[in-house]
Amino acid sequence: MPTIVHNGTKLAYEERGEGKPAFVFVHGWTCDRSFFAPQAEYFAKRHRVVNVDLRGHGESDKPRGAYPIAAYADDIAYLIERLSLGKVVAVGHSMGALAVLQLAAEHPERVAAIVMTDPAPFEIPADFRKNLEAMIAAAETGDREPFRQFIDQNLFLPTSERTFKERILSAMMSAPDHVAADAMRGILAFDGPAVAARCTVPALHLAATNPVNPPHMMTQWLPKVVNGWTVGAGHFNHLEAPEQVNLMIESFLRHHTAEVSGAGA
């Protein structure tokens, strides 16, 4: 597995395909690069595609300490530069969607467009924040059960297949306790509306059936955002409804991004 080292942290990634623009896929909290496998396979038919394990996740290093969203964005910008990817289409899910938004705000010269698949909340209500802080405190003592229950009860639909839920839960619960806790702290510290105000690149938001961020609010934060809405898929809509997600990304790039044409397969 190829790796690069940024600021002392080893980052694992995989790449395939050829063609511009390149795609970079960025997974969510306690996930790994495999979570974007359907999109990587689809777009690699005509594009260079890179899937990265964020610091703390997958096969990348898992240092102790803070995991701010800005650190992920800086890592991705470094990866883009080192691999000579040019201006990329950065696609992120959940926490990874926050990272690609931060990437676009801080490193617009690296980004042709961003796609946010059901991003983590831009604004967190006080009661929800309190619940998440309690989950963080429990995780720090080695008790991940509150996180497991949160994922199981909130991130899927009643119609989601049991085997699908079990596979997602198994992967997410395998992350180290300190990463689960500190990465969630990074999400809580992220100021979504403020970062969105600095995003100038074309942006697509793909909401789940029960979206974390309602499309009308996304339009307030990102006035030029294009909203899409998947049908019959929960928070992991890119895995439950990959055909819908792939085609909406393809259509977005074709119709809303002047410098990106001919995307998809």
C-alpha positions in Angstrom: 0.0 0.0 0.0 1.6 3.4 -1.0 2.0 6.0 1.7 3.3 9.5 2.1 4.4 11.3 5.2 3.0 14.7 6.1 4.2 16.5 9.2 5.5 13.2 10.6 2.3 11.3 10.1 2.1 8.4 7.6 -0.9 8.5 5.3 -2.0 5.4 3.4 -3.8 5.7 0.1 -4.6 3.8 -3.1 -5.0 5.1 -6.6 -6.2 3.7 -9.9 -7.3 4.9 -13.3 -6.2 7.7 -15.6 -7.7 11.0 -16.8 -8.5 14.5 -15.6 -9.8 15.8 -13.4 -8.6 13.5 -10.7 -10.9 12.5 -7.9 -10.0 12.3 -4.3 -12.4 10.4 -2.0 -12.4 11.2 1.7 -14.2 8.9 4.2 -16.0 9.8 7.4 -15.5 9.5 11.1 -14.0 6.1 12.2 -14.3 4.8 8.6 -11.6 4.1 6.0 -10.9 4.4 2.3 -12.9 1.3 1.4 -16.1 3.2 2.2 -15.9 4.9 -1.2 -15.2 1.7 -3.2 -18.3 2.0 -5.4 -17.5 5.5 -6.4 -13.8 4.8 -7.0 -14.6 1.8 -9.2 -17.1 3.9 -11.2 -15.1 7.0 -11.8 -11.8 5.2 -12.3 -13.0 4.1 -15.7 -12.2 7.6 -17.1 -10.4 9.4 -14.3 -7.5 9.1 -12.0 -8.9 8.2 -8.6 -7.3 8.4 -5.1 -8.8 7.0 -2.0 -7.1 8.1 1.2 -7.1 6.9 4.8 -7.3 10.0 7.0 -4.9 10.3 9.8 -6.1 8.1 12.7 -8.0 5.8 10.3 -7.5 2.7 8.2 -3.8 2.0 7.6 -2.6 5.5 8.3 -0.8 6.5 11.5 -2.9 7.0 14.6 -1.1 9.5 16.8 -2.5 10.7 20.0 -3.6 14.3 20.2 -6.0 16.6 18.5 -7.7 15.7 15.2 -9.0 19.0 13.9 -10.8 19.1 10.5 -8.1 21.6 9.3 -5.4 18.9 9.8 -7.3 16.5 7.4 -7.6 19.3 4.8 -3.9 20.1 5.0 -3.1 16.4 4.6 -5.3 16.1 1.5 -3.8 19.3 0.0 -0.3 17.8 0.6 -1.4 14.5 -1.0 -2.7 16.4 -4.1 0.5 18.3 -4.4 2.8 15.3 -3.9 0.9 13.1 -6.4 0.7 16.0 -9.0 -3.1 15.5 -9.3 -3.8 19.1 -10.4 -7.2 20.6 -9.4 -9.3 17.7 -8.1 -12.9 16.8 -7.5 -12.8 16.2 -3.8 -15.6 14.0 -2.6 -16.2 13.5 1.2 -18.7 11.8 3.4 -19.9 13.0 6.8 -16.7 14.2 8.6 -14.9 13.8 5.3 -17.4 16.2 3.7 -16.3 18.8 6.3 -12.7 18.1 5.4 -13.3 18.7 1.7 -15.2 21.9 2.5 -12.2 23.1 4.6 -9.9 22.0 1.7 -11.9 24.2 -0.7 -11.8 27.2 1.7 -8.1 26.9 2.5 -6.6 25.5 -0.7 -8.9 26.6 -3.6 -6.0 26.3 -6.0 -6.1 22.5 -5.4 -9.8 22.1 -6.0 -12.0 22.1 -9.1 -15.2 21.1 -7.2 -16.4 19.4 -4.0 -19.1 16.9 -3.3 -20.4 16.5 0.2 -22.4 13.3 0.8 -24.6 13.8 3.8 -22.0 15.9 5.7 -21.7 16.0 9.4 -23.7 18.8 11.0 -22.5 22.4 10.2 -24.3 23.6 13.3 -24.8 21.4 16.4 -27.7 22.1 18.7 -26.8 22.4 22.4 -28.6 19.2 23.5 -27.1 17.1 20.7 -23.7 18.5 21.5 -24.2 17.5 25.1 -25.0 14.0 24.1 -21.9 13.8 21.8 -19.7 15.1 24.6 -21.0 12.4 26.9 -20.2 9.8 24.2 -16.7 11.2 23.9 -16.2 10.9 27.7 -17.4 7.3 27.7 -15.1 6.4 24.8 -12.1 7.8 26.7 -12.8 5.2 29.4 -13.0 2.5 26.8 -16.8 2.4 26.7 -17.8 2.7 23.0 -21.3 1.4 23.5 -22.9 4.8 23.4 -21.3 5.5 20.1 -22.4 2.1 18.8 -26.0 2.8 19.8 -25.8 6.2 18.2 -24.7 4.8 14.9 -27.1 2.0 15.0 -30.1 4.0 15.9 -29.5 7.2 13.9 -27.5 6.6 10.7 -29.6 4.0 9.0 -33.2 3.6 7.8 -35.6 1.0 9.1 -35.3 -0.6 5.6 -31.5 -0.8 5.7 -30.3 -4.4 5.4 -29.1 -6.0 8.6 -25.9 -7.3 7.0 -25.1 -3.8 5.7 -25.6 -2.3 9.1 -23.4 -4.9 10.8 -20.6 -4.4 8.3 -20.6 -0.6 8.8 -20.8 -1.0 12.6 -18.0 -3.5 12.7 -15.7 -1.3 10.6 -16.4 1.9 12.6 -16.1 0.2 16.0 -12.7 -1.1 15.2 -11.2 2.4 15.3 -9.0 3.1 18.4 -10.8 4.7 21.3 -8.6 7.8 21.3 -9.3 8.4 17.6 -13.0 8.0 18.0 -13.0 10.5 20.8 -10.6 13.1 19.5 -11.9 13.0 15.9 -15.4 13.6 17.2 -14.0 16.6 19.2 -12.7 17.9 15.8 -16.3 17.7 14.4 -17.7 19.5 17.4 -15.1 22.3 17.0 -15.8 22.8 13.3 -17.6 26.0 12.4 -19.4 24.9 9.3 -21.2 28.2 8.3 -17.9 30.2 8.7 -15.9 27.8 6.5 -18.8 27.6 4.0 -18.7 31.4 3.6 -15.1 31.1 2.3 -15.8 28.3 -0.2 -15.8 29.6 -3.7 -15.6 26.4 -5.8 -18.6 24.6 -7.2 -20.2 22.4 -4.5 -22.7 19.6 -4.6 -24.6 18.4 -1.4 -26.1 15.0 -1.6 -28.6 14.6 1.3 -29.7 11.3 2.8 -33.4 10.5 3.1 -33.2 12.0 6.5 -30.5 14.6 6.0 -28.1 15.7 8.7 -28.1 19.2 7.2 -31.4 20.1 5.5 -31.0 21.3 1.9 -32.6 24.7 2.6 -30.0 25.3 5.3 -27.2 24.3 3.0 -28.4 26.9 0.6 -28.3 29.5 3.2 -24.7 28.6 4.1 -23.6 28.0 0.5 -25.8 30.1 -1.7 -24.5 28.5 -4.9 -24.6 24.9 -3.7 -26.4 22.3 -5.8 -28.6 20.1 -3.6 -29.3 16.5 -4.5 -31.4 14.1 -2.5 -31.0 10.3 -2.5 -34.0 8.1 -2.2 -34.2 5.1 0.1 -30.8 5.6 1.7 -29.6 6.6 5.2 -26.5 8.5 6.2 -24.3 6.1 4.2 -26.1 7.0 1.0 -23.1 6.6 -1.2 -23.0 2.9 -0.2 -26.7 2.2 0.0 -27.6 4.0 -3.2 -24.3 4.2 -5.2 -25.9 4.4 -8.6 -27.9 7.5 -7.5 -24.9 9.1 -6.0 -22.6 8.4 -9.0 -25.0 9.7 -11.5 -25.7 12.9 -9.5 -22.0 13.6 -9.2 -21.6 13.0 -12.9 -24.5 15.3 -13.8 -23.3 18.0 -11.4 -19.9 18.1 -13.0 -21.3 18.1 -16.5 -23.8 20.9 -15.9 -22.4 23.1 -13.1 -18.6 23.1 -13.5 -17.1 24.8 -16.6 -13.7 23.3 -16.2 -14.8 19.7 -15.6 -16.5 17.9 -18.4 -17.0 14.3 -19.4 -17.0 13.0 -15.9 -18.1 9.5 -15.1 -18.2 6.3 -17.1 
